[in-house]
Amino acid sequence: MTELEASTETVPTGTAGFDATGNEMFMPSWDELVREHADRVYRLAYRLSGNQHDAEDLTQETFIRVFRSLSNYRPGTFEGWLHRITTNLFLDMVRRRNKIRMEALPEEYDRVPGDTPDPEQLYADANLDADLQAALDSLSPEFRAAVVLCDIEGLSYEEIATTLGVKLGTVRSRIHRGRQTIRDHLQANGHTDRRSVAIGR
């Protein structure tokens, strides 16, 4: 057995092996990246953006950015790196949209409702209450990112501070204020059962 074979036997494969060593020999392929992380990245992108189209765009852009930057990656927390890239791309998208306003369809524009729910609705029904998603969507992007990373993705305050590039106190404030806004939104829409508004508890 060669030294190379011995060293590769103890190292995990895929992104875990690359994350553990930082060795380009273990650099994951595009297929490995997508296979191992697509669900997690899409879920985060969907919770941040609130709609399927933007979530798909963010997911694709995240993987393109990650794949192009793999050679610069420093071993640490690969999933944290993915969270940071996805969240930063979301915040960039929001800033860009605030600068470039597109004309909306006039209010009198008729739309014919479909008989079947779209994939976005099916996903939301299976994963998060529609009222809770609407409450998340009502938050400013900065508050939404902090709440989603904490309460849905399960990141610690320190990880969120690193991901968002802000101070720990800012993270705590955004999460507290975001949760309170969600509770207020849900209560204003008839959710008075404390269990239905128990965000982040």
N, CA and C of each residue as an Amber inpcrd file, in Angstrom:
protein
   603
   0.8500000  -1.1780000   0.0000000   0.0000000   0.0000000   0.0000000
   0.8930000   1.2380000   0.0000000   0.5750000   2.1680000  -0.9000000
   1.3770000   3.3880000  -0.9700000   0.9380000   4.3600000   0.1170000
   1.7610000   5.3810000   0.3270000   1.4370000   6.3930000   1.3390000
   0.1700000   7.1480000   0.9590000  -0.0170000   7.4110000  -0.3470000
  -1.2050000   8.1100000  -0.8140000  -2.4550000   7.2860000  -0.5390000
  -2.3960000   5.9720000  -0.8200000  -3.5450000   5.1100000  -0.5630000
  -3.8710000   5.0660000   0.9240000  -2.8580000   5.0050000   1.7590000
  -3.0770000   4.9740000   3.2070000  -3.7150000   6.2670000   3.6900000
  -3.2830000   7.3960000   3.1240000  -3.8320000   8.6760000   3.5850000
  -5.2630000   8.8780000   3.1180000  -5.6380000   8.3100000   1.9550000
  -6.9940000   8.4990000   1.4500000  -7.9890000   7.5640000   2.1190000
  -7.5300000   6.4890000   2.7340000  -8.4480000   5.5680000   3.3970000
  -9.1090000   6.1880000   4.6150000  -8.4380000   7.0870000   5.3060000
  -8.9750000   7.6530000   6.5360000  -9.7130000   8.9690000   6.3120000
  -9.6700000   9.5100000   5.1160000 -10.3030000  10.7990000   4.8330000
 -11.6870000  10.5540000   4.2410000 -12.7110000  11.2510000   4.7460000
 -14.0480000  11.1110000   4.1700000 -14.0580000  11.5480000   2.7030000
 -15.0610000  11.1140000   1.9770000 -15.1510000  11.4580000   0.5590000
 -16.0540000  12.6690000   0.3600000 -16.1170000  13.1540000  -0.8890000
 -16.9690000  14.2870000  -1.2350000 -16.5050000  15.5660000  -0.5740000
 -17.4530000  16.4450000  -0.2920000 -17.0850000  17.7260000   0.2970000
 -16.5490000  17.5630000   1.7090000 -16.9330000  16.4850000   2.3960000
 -16.4110000  16.2580000   3.7530000 -14.9040000  16.0340000   3.7090000
 -14.4280000  15.2800000   2.7210000 -12.9900000  15.0530000   2.5770000
 -12.2490000  16.3210000   2.2190000 -12.8290000  17.1060000   1.3340000
 -12.2100000  18.3700000   0.9390000 -12.1970000  19.3370000   2.1110000
 -13.3040000  19.3730000   2.8600000 -13.3990000  20.2680000   4.0160000
 -12.4000000  19.8730000   5.0990000 -12.1950000  18.5770000   5.2710000
 -11.2900000  18.1030000   6.3180000  -9.8300000  18.3950000   5.9980000
  -9.4910000  18.3940000   4.7130000  -8.0770000  18.5150000   4.3440000
  -7.7290000  19.7970000   3.6060000  -8.6560000  20.3100000   2.8130000
  -8.3460000  21.4530000   1.9570000  -7.4670000  21.0560000   0.7850000
  -7.2050000  19.7630000   0.6580000  -6.3360000  19.2360000  -0.3810000
  -7.0990000  19.2010000  -1.7080000  -6.5020000  19.7770000  -2.7540000
  -7.1610000  19.8200000  -4.0630000  -7.4280000  18.4300000  -4.6220000
  -6.6860000  17.4370000  -4.1300000  -6.9040000  16.0620000  -4.5720000
  -8.3260000  15.6070000  -4.2070000  -8.8810000  16.1640000  -3.1350000
 -10.2150000  15.7880000  -2.6800000 -11.2820000  16.7870000  -3.1150000
 -10.9250000  17.7370000  -3.9820000 -11.8760000  18.7560000  -4.4200000
 -13.0780000  18.0740000  -5.0770000 -14.2890000  18.3840000  -4.6130000
 -15.4730000  17.7110000  -5.1500000 -15.7990000  18.1680000  -6.5690000
 -16.4340000  17.2770000  -7.3040000 -16.9010000  17.6180000  -8.6470000
 -18.2050000  18.4060000  -8.5260000 -18.6300000  18.9700000  -9.6540000
 -19.9060000  19.6940000  -9.6880000 -21.0320000  18.7680000  -9.2230000
 -21.0450000  17.5280000  -9.7440000 -22.1010000  16.5800000  -9.3810000
 -22.1030000  16.2780000  -7.8870000 -20.9210000  16.1060000  -7.2960000
 -20.8460000  15.8450000  -5.8540000 -21.3870000  17.0270000  -5.0580000
 -20.9960000  18.2350000  -5.4490000 -21.4880000  19.4300000  -4.7530000
 -23.0110000  19.4900000  -4.7750000 -23.5670000  19.3430000  -5.9520000
 -25.0140000  19.4560000  -6.1030000 -25.7200000  18.3140000  -5.3800000
 -25.2320000  17.0940000  -5.5470000 -25.8620000  15.9340000  -4.9110000
 -25.8780000  16.0760000  -3.3810000 -24.7750000  16.5230000  -2.8050000
 -24.6540000  16.5900000  -1.3510000 -25.3470000  17.8030000  -0.7330000
 -25.4710000  18.9010000  -1.4780000 -25.9130000  20.1440000  -0.8400000
 -27.1070000  20.8370000  -1.4870000 -27.6280000  20.3090000  -2.5870000
 -28.7120000  21.0040000  -3.3010000 -29.9410000  21.2240000  -2.4300000
 -30.3620000  20.2070000  -1.6940000 -31.5720000  20.3530000  -0.8770000
 -31.4010000  21.4270000   0.1860000 -30.2610000  21.4180000   0.8600000
 -30.0080000  22.3900000   1.9310000 -29.9520000  23.8140000   1.3610000
 -29.2420000  23.9910000   0.2460000 -29.1100000  25.3270000  -0.3400000
 -30.4610000  25.8210000  -0.8470000 -31.2170000  24.9430000  -1.5160000
 -32.5300000  25.3520000  -2.0200000 -33.4570000  25.7270000  -0.8670000
 -33.4660000  24.9210000   0.1910000 -34.3340000  25.2080000   1.3370000
 -34.0190000  26.5850000   1.9280000 -32.7290000  26.8710000   2.1010000
 -32.3390000  28.1780000   2.6290000 -32.7410000  29.2900000   1.6600000
 -32.4690000  29.0930000   0.3760000 -32.8050000  30.1090000  -0.6300000
 -34.3130000  30.3570000  -0.6740000 -35.0930000  29.2910000  -0.5360000
 -36.5540000  29.4370000  -0.5670000 -37.0510000  30.2010000   0.6500000
 -36.5200000  29.8870000   1.8040000 -36.9470000  30.5790000   3.0240000
 -36.5380000  32.0490000   2.9980000 -35.3990000  32.3380000   2.4200000
 -34.9510000  33.7290000   2.3290000 -35.7720000  34.5110000   1.3130000
 -35.9740000  33.9270000   0.1400000 -36.6280000  34.6620000  -0.9450000
 -38.1460000  34.5860000  -0.8890000 -38.6740000  33.4800000  -0.3900000
 -40.1190000  33.3320000  -0.2920000 -40.8020000  32.8740000  -1.5570000
 -40.0410000  32.5850000  -2.6160000 -40.6900000  32.0740000  -3.8190000
 -39.7610000  31.1410000  -4.5880000 -40.3790000  30.2620000  -5.3530000
 -39.6570000  29.2090000  -6.0510000 -38.6780000  29.7610000  -7.0830000
 -39.1120000  30.7180000  -7.8810000 -38.2720000  31.2390000  -8.9650000
 -36.9660000  31.8250000  -8.4250000 -37.0840000  32.7070000  -7.4290000
 -35.8800000  33.3070000  -6.8480000 -35.0250000  32.2590000  -6.1460000
 -35.6750000  31.2960000  -5.4900000 -34.9200000  30.2420000  -4.7980000
 -34.1110000  29.4180000  -5.7920000 -34.7030000  29.1030000  -6.9350000
 -33.9720000  28.3490000  -7.9580000 -32.7970000  29.1630000  -8.4920000
 -33.0330000  30.4530000  -8.7550000 -31.9510000  31.3170000  -9.2310000
 -30.8280000  31.4240000  -8.2030000 -31.2030000  31.6240000  -6.9350000
 -30.1940000  31.7270000  -5.8730000 -29.4130000  30.4270000  -5.7200000
 -30.1100000  29.3050000  -5.8030000 -29.4450000  28.0050000  -5.6810000
 -28.4330000  27.8240000  -6.8020000 -28.8500000  28.1150000  -8.0210000
 -27.9430000  27.9790000  -9.1570000 -26.7430000  28.9130000  -9.0130000
 -26.9940000  30.1620000  -8.6770000 -25.9090000  31.1320000  -8.5260000
 -24.9720000  30.7400000  -7.3890000 -25.5260000  30.1790000  -6.3170000
 -24.6900000  29.7250000  -5.2020000 -23.7250000  28.6420000  -5.6600000
 -24.2260000  27.6500000  -6.3830000 -23.3490000  26.5650000  -6.8180000
 -22.3080000  27.0420000  -7.8300000 -22.6870000  27.9680000  -8.6840000
 -21.7050000  28.5260000  -9.6230000 -20.6080000  29.2440000  -8.8560000
 -21.0010000  30.0730000  -7.8930000 -20.0260000  30.8140000  -7.0880000
 -19.1350000  29.8590000  -6.2870000 -19.7410000  28.8440000  -5.6770000
 -18.9740000  27.8740000  -4.8790000 -17.9810000  27.1370000  -5.7630000
 -18.4430000  26.6530000  -6.9070000 -17.5630000  25.8590000  -7.7650000
 -16.3860000  26.6950000  -8.2700000 -16.6520000  27.9550000  -8.6030000
 -15.5690000  28.8360000  -9.0640000 -14.5900000  29.1880000  -7.9500000
 -15.0460000  29.1390000  -6.7080000 -14.2160000  29.5630000  -5.5760000
 -13.5930000  28.4080000  -4.8050000 -13.8010000  27.1820000  -5.2350000
 -13.2860000  26.0320000  -4.4830000 -11.7870000  26.0970000  -4.2540000
 -11.0430000  26.5700000  -5.2370000  -9.5830000  26.6040000  -5.0890000
  -9.1450000  27.6010000  -4.0200000 -10.0080000  28.5620000  -3.6660000
  -9.6850000  29.5450000  -2.6250000 -10.2390000  29.1640000  -1.2600000
 -10.9900000  28.0570000  -1.1880000 -11.6330000  27.6600000   0.0620000
 -10.5970000  27.2260000   1.0880000 -10.7970000  27.6750000   2.3190000
  -9.9430000  27.2700000   3.4360000 -10.7490000  26.3190000   4.3060000
 -10.1840000  25.1740000   4.6720000 -10.9360000  24.1980000   5.4730000
 -11.5500000  24.8420000   6.7070000 -12.7490000  24.4470000   6.9780000
 -13.4910000  24.9800000   8.1180000 -14.8460000  24.3110000   8.1700000
 -15.8740000  25.0820000   7.9290000 -17.2260000  24.5420000   7.8950000
 -17.7860000  24.7800000   6.5060000 -17.8090000  23.7330000   5.6950000
 -18.2620000  23.8620000   4.3210000 -19.7130000  24.3330000   4.2740000
 -20.5590000  23.7700000   5.1430000 -21.9630000  24.1810000   5.1590000
 -22.1050000  25.6430000   5.5620000 -21.2810000  26.0930000   6.4900000
 -21.3030000  27.5060000   6.8740000 -20.9180000  28.3950000   5.7110000
 -19.9480000  27.9390000   4.9270000 -19.5220000  28.6730000   3.7340000
 -20.6820000  28.7600000   2.7380000 -21.3940000  27.6460000   2.5480000
 -22.5590000  27.6460000   1.6570000 -23.6390000  28.6060000   2.1650000
 -23.8950000  28.5850000   3.4780000 -24.8780000  29.5130000   4.0580000
 -24.4780000  30.9570000   3.7830000 -23.2100000  31.2610000   3.9950000
 -22.7300000  32.6340000   3.8210000 -22.9000000  33.0810000   2.3690000
 -22.5190000  32.2300000   1.4300000 -22.6360000  32.5860000   0.0130000
 -24.1000000  32.7670000  -0.3780000 -24.9610000  31.8300000   0.0300000
 -26.3850000  31.9150000  -0.3090000 -27.0130000  33.1770000   0.2700000
 -26.7170000  33.4470000   1.5350000 -27.2930000  34.6220000   2.1940000
 -26.7910000  35.9120000   1.5590000 -25.5080000  35.9830000   1.2630000
 -24.9600000  37.1910000   0.6330000 -25.5440000  37.4070000  -0.7610000
 -25.7250000  36.3290000  -1.5230000 -26.3420000  36.4660000  -2.8440000
 -27.7880000  36.9480000  -2.7190000 -28.5070000  36.4520000  -1.7110000
 -29.8800000  36.9150000  -1.4760000 -29.8980000  38.4100000  -1.1630000
 -29.0370000  38.8390000  -0.2530000 -29.0040000  40.2580000   0.1130000
 -28.5950000  41.1230000  -1.0810000 -27.6670000  40.6370000  -1.9080000
 -27.2960000  41.3570000  -3.1320000 -28.4930000  41.4770000  -4.0750000
 -29.2550000  40.3890000  -4.2020000 -30.4290000  40.3880000  -5.0720000
 -31.4410000  41.4350000  -4.5980000 -31.6700000  41.4940000  -3.2950000
 -32.6240000  42.4650000  -2.7440000 -32.1390000  43.8880000  -3.0010000
 -30.8620000  44.1340000  -2.7750000 -30.3120000  45.4820000  -3.0170000
 -30.4480000  45.8660000  -4.4890000 -30.1560000  44.9180000  -5.3650000
 -30.2400000  45.1720000  -6.8010000 -31.6840000  45.4960000  -7.1960000
 -32.6320000  44.7760000  -6.6370000 -34.0410000  45.0170000  -6.9670000
 -34.5260000  46.3540000  -6.4350000 -33.9780000  46.7730000  -5.3190000
 -34.3690000  48.0750000  -4.7810000 -33.8780000  49.2060000  -5.6780000
 -32.8080000  48.9750000  -6.4170000 -32.2850000  49.9890000  -7.3320000
 -33.0190000  49.9700000  -8.6620000 -33.3780000  48.7900000  -9.1130000
 -34.0160000  48.6480000 -10.4220000 -35.4570000  48.2110000 -10.2050000
 -36.3730000  49.1190000 -10.3270000 -37.7950000  48.8080000 -10.1500000
 -38.4010000  48.4500000 -11.5010000 -39.0240000  47.3020000 -11.5570000
 -39.6920000  46.8930000 -12.7820000 -41.1600000  47.2680000 -12.6650000
 -41.7600000  47.6140000 -13.7950000 -43.1740000  47.9600000 -13.7740000
 -43.9960000  46.7100000 -13.5300000 -44.9300000  46.8170000 -12.6110000
 -45.8210000  45.6980000 -12.3110000 -47.0010000  45.7250000 -13.2680000
 -47.6850000  44.6120000 -13.3560000 -48.8980000  44.5700000 -14.1580000
 -49.9520000  45.4520000 -13.5000000 -50.7950000  46.0850000 -14.2980000
 -51.8530000  46.8950000 -13.6950000 -52.7780000  46.0220000 -12.8430000
 -53.4110000  46.6350000 -11.8370000 -54.2580000  45.8680000 -10.9260000
 -55.4360000  45.2200000 -11.6360000 -55.9200000  45.8480000 -12.7090000
 -57.0810000  45.2950000 -13.3930000 -56.7220000  44.1190000 -14.3160000
 -55.4480000  43.7800000 -14.3870000 -55.0030000  42.6620000 -15.2090000
 -55.6210000  41.3770000 -14.6720000 -56.3430000  40.6650000 -15.5330000
 -57.0000000  39.4260000 -15.0950000 -56.0220000  38.2640000 -15.1320000
 -56.1320000  37.4700000 -14.1170000 -55.3500000  36.2380000 -14.0620000
 -56.3290000  35.0960000 -13.8730000 -56.1030000  34.0500000 -14.6080000
 -56.9590000  32.8820000 -14.4880000 -56.2910000  31.9150000 -13.5150000
 -56.9560000  31.6270000 -12.3880000 -56.3410000  30.7090000 -11.4290000
 -56.2970000  29.2910000 -11.9830000 -55.2280000  28.5980000 -11.6950000
 -55.0890000  27.2190000 -12.1300000 -55.8450000  26.2810000 -11.2050000
 -56.1290000  25.0760000 -11.6950000 -56.8450000  24.0910000 -10.8860000
 -55.9220000  23.3550000  -9.9250000 -54.6510000  23.2620000 -10.2750000
 -53.7180000  22.5170000  -9.4270000 -52.7080000  23.4720000  -8.8160000
 -52.2640000  23.1630000  -7.6030000 -51.2560000  24.0320000  -6.9830000
 -49.9320000  23.9390000  -7.7310000 -49.2130000  25.0470000  -7.7700000
 -47.9140000  25.0410000  -8.4290000 -46.8790000  24.3770000  -7.5090000
 -45.7020000  24.0360000  -8.0330000 -44.6770000  23.3700000  -7.2130000
 -44.2790000  24.1780000  -5.9850000 -44.2710000  25.4960000  -6.1080000
 -43.9390000  26.3480000  -4.9650000 -44.9300000  26.1190000  -3.8310000
 -46.2200000  26.0540000  -4.1700000 -47.2450000  25.8490000  -3.1510000
 -47.1370000  24.4530000  -2.5460000 -46.8800000  23.4560000  -3.3710000
 -46.7130000  22.0950000  -2.8580000 -45.5550000  22.0200000  -1.8790000
 -44.4580000  22.6780000  -2.2190000 -43.2910000  22.6760000  -1.3300000
 -43.6200000  23.3820000  -0.0180000 -44.2550000  24.5360000  -0.1000000
 -44.5930000  25.2940000   1.1100000 -45.5590000  24.5070000   1.9850000
 -46.5360000  23.8500000   1.3570000 -47.4980000  23.0630000   2.1310000
 -46.8140000  21.9230000   2.8670000 -45.8220000  21.3480000   2.2440000
 -45.1450000  20.2030000   2.8460000 -44.1290000  20.6030000   3.8960000
 -43.6890000  21.8390000   3.9040000 -42.5630000  22.1880000   4.7510000
 -42.7880000  23.2960000   5.7650000 -43.6120000  24.2600000   5.4830000
 -43.7870000  25.3650000   6.4180000 -45.1810000  25.9410000   6.2340000
 -45.8510000  26.2110000   7.3330000 -47.1840000  26.7780000   7.3070000
 -47.1990000  28.0420000   6.4410000 -48.2320000  28.1770000   5.6100000
 -48.3120000  29.3260000   4.6960000 -48.3520000  30.6490000   5.4510000
 -49.0400000  30.6780000   6.5920000 -49.0980000  31.9160000   7.3740000
 -47.7300000  32.2720000   7.9360000 -46.9830000  31.2560000   8.3440000
 -45.6370000  31.5100000   8.8560000 -44.7220000  31.9960000   7.7350000
 -44.8650000  31.4060000   6.5320000 -44.0630000  31.8740000   5.4020000
 -44.4260000  33.3110000   5.0560000 -45.7180000  33.6490000   5.1160000
 -46.1370000  35.0290000   4.8430000 -45.5580000  35.9780000   5.8890000
 -45.5270000  35.5280000   7.1420000 -44.9390000  36.3560000   8.2020000
 -43.4470000  36.5460000   7.9570000 -42.7530000  35.4830000   7.5390000
 -41.3300000  35.5970000   7.1970000 -41.1340000  36.5780000   6.0510000
 -41.9980000  36.4720000   5.0430000 -41.8840000  37.3470000   3.8740000
 -42.1060000  38.8110000   4.2280000 -42.8340000  39.0670000   5.3260000
 -43.1070000  40.4520000   5.7150000 -41.8990000  41.1210000   6.3710000
 -40.9020000  40.3260000   6.7660000 -39.7100000  40.8860000   7.4100000
 -38.8020000  41.5590000   6.3910000 -38.0100000  42.5090000   6.8580000
 -36.9840000  43.0820000   5.9870000 -35.9680000  41.9810000   5.6870000
 -35.2530000  42.0560000   4.5660000 -34.3130000  40.9940000   4.2040000
 -33.2870000  40.6830000   5.2920000 -32.7860000  41.7000000   5.9750000
 -31.7700000  41.4730000   7.0050000 -32.3420000  40.6960000   8.1800000
 -33.5660000  41.0360000   8.6080000 -34.2000000  40.3260000   9.7190000
 -34.5640000  38.9070000   9.2870000 -35.0930000  38.7730000   8.0610000
 -35.4910000  37.4620000   7.5550000 -34.2940000  36.5260000   7.5060000
 -33.1620000  37.0160000   7.0110000 -31.9650000  36.1750000   6.9270000
 -31.5540000  35.6910000   8.3130000 -31.5590000  36.5710000   9.2970000
 -31.1460000  36.1890000  10.6540000 -32.0960000  35.1550000  11.2490000
 -33.4020000  35.3650000  11.1050000 -34.3860000  34.4350000  11.6690000
 -34.3200000  33.0830000  10.9670000 -34.2330000  33.0780000   9.6430000
 -34.1660000  31.8190000   8.9020000 -32.9110000  31.0410000   9.2790000
 -31.7700000  31.7180000   9.3230000 -30.5260000  31.0260000   9.6680000
 -30.5760000  30.4540000  11.0790000 -31.2340000  31.1470000  12.0040000
 -31.3040000  30.6850000  13.3920000 -32.3880000  29.6270000  13.5850000
 -33.6200000  29.9660000  13.2630000 -34.7530000  29.1260000  13.6310000
 -35.0790000  28.0190000  12.6350000 -34.6660000  28.1520000  11.3970000
 -34.9550000  27.1080000  10.4120000 -33.7030000  26.2980000  10.0960000
 -32.5780000  26.9760000   9.9100000 -31.3320000  26.2720000   9.5940000
 -30.5710000  25.8180000  10.8350000 -30.8740000  26.3940000  11.9960000
 -30.2650000  25.9430000  13.2430000 -28.8510000  26.4330000  13.4990000
 -28.4410000  27.5240000  12.8670000 -27.1020000  28.0600000  13.1060000
 -27.0520000  28.7740000  14.4480000 -25.8750000  28.7870000  15.0580000
 -25.6830000  29.5210000  16.3060000 -25.5860000  31.0100000  15.9930000
 -25.7310000  31.8470000  17.0240000 -25.6150000  33.2890000  16.8280000
 -24.2410000  33.6470000  16.2640000 -23.2050000  32.9670000  16.7420000
 -21.8440000  33.2400000  16.2670000 -21.7070000  32.8990000  14.7820000
 -22.2800000  31.7530000  14.3730000 -22.2260000  31.3650000  12.9590000
 -22.9970000  32.3630000  12.0950000 -24.1160000  32.8460000  12.6020000
 -24.9100000  33.8200000  11.8520000 -24.1450000  35.1270000  11.7150000
 -23.4830000  35.5510000  12.7900000 -22.6890000  36.7830000  12.7320000
 -21.6070000  36.6650000  11.6700000 -20.9500000  35.5100000  11.6050000
 -19.9150000  35.2800000  10.5930000 -20.5240000  35.2620000   9.1980000
 -21.6410000  34.5610000   9.0490000 -22.3040000  34.4510000   7.7490000
 -22.7440000  35.8090000   7.2220000 -23.3340000  36.6230000   8.0980000
 -23.8590000  37.9230000   7.6660000 -22.8250000  39.0330000   7.7220000
 -21.6920000  38.7700000   8.3720000 -20.6530000  39.7890000   8.4770000
 -21.0450000  40.9460000   9.3750000 -21.7820000  40.6390000  10.4560000
 -22.2010000  41.6690000  11.4060000 -21.8040000  41.2450000  12.8140000
 -21.9500000  42.1740000  13.7520000 -21.5900000  41.8890000  15.1400000
 -22.6430000  40.9960000  15.7930000 -22.2170000  40.2930000  16.8420000
 -23.0940000  39.3810000  17.5660000 -24.3210000  40.1050000  18.1260000
 -24.1340000  41.3020000  18.6550000 -25.2560000  42.0790000  19.1840000
 -26.2780000  42.4140000  18.1110000 -25.7980000  42.6720000  16.9030000
 -26.6990000  42.9560000  15.7810000 -27.5260000  41.7250000  15.4460000
 -26.8790000  40.5570000  15.4690000 -27.5910000  39.3020000  15.1980000
 -28.6940000  39.1000000  16.2340000 -28.3530000  39.2530000  17.5020000
 -29.3460000  39.0580000  18.5690000 -30.5180000  40.0220000  18.4060000
 -30.2140000  41.2660000  18.0920000 -31.2620000  42.2660000  17.9100000
 -32.1610000  41.9080000  16.7310000 -31.5580000  41.5290000  15.6090000
 -32.3480000  41.1900000  14.4210000 -33.2320000  39.9750000  14.6750000
 -32.6860000  38.9720000  15.3580000 -33.4810000  37.7730000  15.6390000
 -34.6270000  38.1140000  16.5870000 -34.3340000  38.8530000  17.6420000
 -35.3760000  39.2220000  18.6060000 -36.4780000  40.0390000  17.9280000
 -36.0890000  41.0650000  17.1980000 -37.0760000  41.9220000  16.5410000
 -37.8150000  41.1770000  15.4330000 -37.0970000  40.3170000  14.7050000
 -37.7390000  39.5200000  13.6590000 -38.7700000  38.5630000  14.2300000
 -38.4110000  37.8670000  15.3120000 -39.3600000  36.9520000  15.9550000
 -40.5880000  37.7090000  16.4610000 -40.3620000  38.8640000  17.0590000
 -41.4890000  39.6490000  17.5770000 -42.3970000  40.1010000  16.4340000
 -41.8140000  40.5110000  15.3230000 -42.6110000  40.9200000  14.1630000
 -43.4210000  39.7470000  13.6290000 -42.8150000  38.5610000  13.5950000
 -43.5400000  37.3660000  13.1350000 -44.7030000  37.0660000  14.0790000
 -44.4480000  37.0980000  15.3750000 -45.5290000  36.8570000  16.3470000
 -46.6660000  37.8630000  16.1530000 -46.3020000  39.1360000  16.0210000
 -47.3160000  40.1800000  15.8260000 -48.1200000  39.9300000  14.5510000
 -47.4290000  39.5600000  13.4800000 -48.0840000  39.2910000  12.2000000
 -49.0500000  38.1230000  12.3380000 -48.6100000  37.0410000  12.9680000
 -49.4680000  35.8680000  13.1230000 -50.6660000  36.1720000  14.0220000
 -50.4440000  36.8900000  15.1040000 -51.5520000  37.2350000  15.9990000
 -52.5440000  38.1690000  15.3080000 -52.0450000  39.0860000  14.4990000
 -52.9300000  39.9980000  13.7660000 -53.7860000  39.2540000  12.7420000
 -53.3200000  38.0770000  12.3260000 -54.0570000  37.2770000  11.3520000
 -54.8110000  36.1220000  12.0030000 -55.0850000  36.2540000  13.3040000
 -55.9600000  35.2920000  13.9660000 -55.2950000  34.1050000  14.6200000
 -53.9920000  34.0580000  14.6750000 -53.2960000  32.9500000  15.3370000
 -53.0540000  33.3430000  16.7880000 -54.0180000  33.0200000  17.6410000
 -53.8950000  33.4150000  19.0450000 -53.3940000  32.2900000  19.9240000
 -53.3830000  31.0600000  19.4200000 -52.8470000  29.9300000  20.1840000
 -51.3470000  30.1290000  20.3380000 -50.8490000  30.1600000  21.5650000
 -49.4290000  30.4230000  21.8110000 -48.5370000  29.4260000  21.0850000
 -49.0180000  28.1960000  20.9130000 -48.1880000  27.2050000  20.2200000
 -47.9890000  27.5750000  18.7590000 -48.9790000  28.2240000  18.1630000
 -48.8740000  28.5690000  16.7420000 -47.9830000  29.7740000  16.5020000
 -47.6490000  30.5020000  17.5720000 -46.7780000  31.6650000  17.4060000
 -45.4920000  31.5050000  18.2040000 -45.1580000  30.2710000  18.5400000
 -43.9400000  30.0150000  19.3220000 -42.7470000  29.9480000  18.3840000
 -42.2510000  31.0970000  18.0020000 -41.1080000  31.1890000  17.1040000
 -39.8450000  31.2430000  17.9380000 -38.8920000  30.3870000  17.6180000
 -37.5880000  30.4470000  18.2670000 -37.6090000  30.1070000  19.7380000
 -38.5460000  29.2930000  20.1660000 -38.5790000  28.9230000  21.5860000
 -38.1890000  27.4940000  21.7660000
